[in-house]
Amino acid sequence: MIHAFLLVYILGGAEVKRNPMYFRDINDCNYFASRVVKRYGNYKYNSLVPEEHKATAYCKPVWIASNTPGLY
């Protein structure tokens, strides 16, 4: 068992739980968290983006088996 960081992705207010990604290093996890929520477009009109398209991501410390699939 090891401590790792789970990338938690929330899209439209619902957590996406399919194909979890775990990272050994918090910096790697934070890099991907910042990239998956990046959106291209005109942020001046951000209030016009529908709720189901708004995204949030963060890293959560977890205790997992060292052979867990999706461990980077």
N, C-alpha and C positions, 0 to 999 in steps of 0.2 A: 504494500500500500504506500502511496506517495501523496504529498500535497500537490495540487495543480490548480489551474485557474480555468473555469468554465466560461466560455464566451456566451453571454446571455443576450439574445436578440429579440426585441419587441417591435412588432410591426402592427400598426393600427390598434395598439392597446392590448394585443394578445401575444404572449410569448411563443416564439417559434421553437419547438422542441425536437424537431426532426434533425437527424444527423448532428449531434452535439460535437463541438470542437473544444478540446482541452489543451492547455499549454503549460509547459514546465516553467516558463518565464513570464512574469507579469508584463514586462515590456513588450514581448511578442503579442500577448493577448490584447494589450491596450492598442497596439498598432492596428490589429485587425478590427477591433471595436470601432476605432475612429474611421476606418476605411469603409466598413459596411454601411454606415449611416450617411456617408457623403452623398449628397445629391447635387446634380448639375441642373441649373436653371436660374430663373430670376427670383432671388430671395426677397426682393422688394415686395413681392406679392405673396409672401409665405402664408398669410392667413387664408389664401385661396386654395392651399393644398388640402385635399380631403383627409380626414382623420385616418382613414384606412391606409394611407400612403406615408404617414409620418412614422419615423423609425428612431429607436433608441437602442444602444448597445452598451454593455458594461461587463466587467470581469468579476466573477464570483469565486472565492477560494473554496475548493472542494477536496475531499479525501477519496481517492480512487485507486483501483488496482493498477500496477505499473504496466500491465499488458492491455489496458483499455483501448478499444479502437478509437481512432480520432485524436490520439495524444500526439502533440507536435512539440 
